[in-house]
Amino acid sequence: MRIVLVGTAYPMRGGIAHYVALLYQKLKERGHNVRVLSFKRQYPSLLFPGKTQKDEGKELLHVDSNPLLDSINPLSWILAFLWLKKIKPDLLIFKYWMPFFAPCYATLAFLSKNLMGCRIIYICDNIVPHEKKFGDHILTRLGLKFVDFFIVQSQTVLKDLLTFKHDAVYRLVAHPIYEIFPPAKPKHDAKAILKIREERVLLYFGYIRAYKGLQYLIKAFPSIIERFPVRLLICGEFYEGREETLNLIDELNLKNTVTVCDRFIPNEEVGLYFCSADLVVLPYTSATQSGIVKVAYHYDKPVLITNVGGLPEVVPDGKSGYVVPPRDSRALTEAVLRYYKENKEIQFTENVKIEKKKYTWDRMAEAIEELLHLN
């Protein structure tokens, strides 16, 4: 089958690009003819809070990518459709995560469906965005309008989808493992490279915005280090709240126990931070699902999450990590102390190795193929 994946691809950076690359690889392995339609400009500079939209690290998995789309230039959408006409795909798979892309995606879906008879699948990270803006409701309805089938990756996203499109034909398939990153290193070696001396290490990984709840983890940390010497690694680019976060670290006298890596971590370095950690902490105040959990699972790392969105669906409490209430620093403290006091790392790590077997790219590809056999 001729398939075109529509989404971000290298040299654009981030988890969506990694996801597209892994799905591209799996569909090709299963005998499909796959191309990628990507962006030459994903966001206007004024709307992008980071330092650069380009990946400054190495390409981990090569894809046949065509960067034709400009998210705010309708002419590029028409030119992309003309390219699609030459390819003549049987299926377009859109990676959908926010209503900002709805006009572009809806245009391509409408033209491809009505002028080429192409079938349309959305793989939805979110339906309702984390940070709501004026016009999201209208744009979401537009974005979902011309879609034949949906793949959602958590119950939370499914509920949102059915709110907007009650007759949606869908499959629920959890976000697969991000197995794109380099192989694991022994913890001792990774810590030596990063010059970490502490025996115990917690990791917060990913870009930093208000809904990520980092301040609750920082506020929990003084009580943690009263009991155990622990190093907290905060690795990710600040999209907002940088000064407030650094001031909070100063106010709580945590400069000597908290390392802040205020940058997008290059692909080849990601494993060093995860391999150094005992436990990955996601103190989110809202979520649908999280790619960070699937990076942690790739490195066999237990995860401490909050009870929001679809996170508890993939981190069984007391097995591959802990689930605590959101916005609760005391609960974060108690979970971390329990983890170290009861020496849970070995047990939880073995459970992660079992749990992550559920989240394969074959399952995602099978769901796509199953939907295409529906009338």
Buried (B, 14 or more C-beta within 10 A) or exposed (E): BEBBBBBBBBBBBBBBBBBBBBBBBBBBEBEBBBBBBBBEBBBEEEEEEBEEBEBEBEBBBEBEBBBBBBBBBEEBBEBBBEBBBEBEBBBBBBBBBBBBBBBBBBBBBBBBBEEBEBBBBBBBBBBBBBEEEEEBEEBBBBBBBBBBBBBBBBBBBBEBBBEBBEEBEBBBBBBBBBBBBBEBBEBEEBBBEBEBEBEBBBBBBBBBBBEBBBBBBBBBBBBBBEEBEBBBBBBBBBBBBEEEBBEBBEEBEBEEBBBBBBBBBEBEBBBBBBBBBBBBBBBBBBBBBBBBBBBBBBBBBBBBBBBBBBBBBBBEEEBBBBBBEBBBBEBBBBBBBEBBEEEBBEBBBBBBEEBBEEBBBEBBBBBBBEBBEEE
